[in-house]
């Protein structure tokens, strides 16, 4: 089969290079994009039509809750930017370790997140964000239920509203509005 130059470039950018070391086959990802994009689609929603929304909208004028500001060093939290981003809710640990996402991974992802693994958001271009409940003291004291909502929306493509931070290349969106009712 003869490949045109453009098809070869596309193939090279999206193909996972397989290496065998000490008898173990390892897939090394080449280029940008979602890992194993054809392995499994989302359970609900699409990037053009999200299945719902998580988090209260925030503003750049007040991106952090009162408890975050109060708990920060000298009352100065890390700079944050209000965002509204569409992506698939993923179990960050399995995605970064073995590339799993989508409906085929929904049950496993729900179990992982229920047992403390980090929640992630996977954008259509392959960008990944860690999702964290924002309200500092309530989060610390177990008084938020964002994790429960993330479990319910595992493998769904949704809109996430929150405060974006990036520190040393690590991107996180802090999601407000999941205080448990007392």
Beta strands, then each sheet from edge to edge (+ up, - down):
strand 1: 17-21
strand 2: 24-28
strand 3: 53-54
strand 4: 81-91
strand 5: 119-122
strand 6: 128-133
strand 7: 157-167
strand 8: 170-175
sheet 1: 1+ 2-
sheet 2: 3+ 7+ 4- 5+ 6- 8-
end
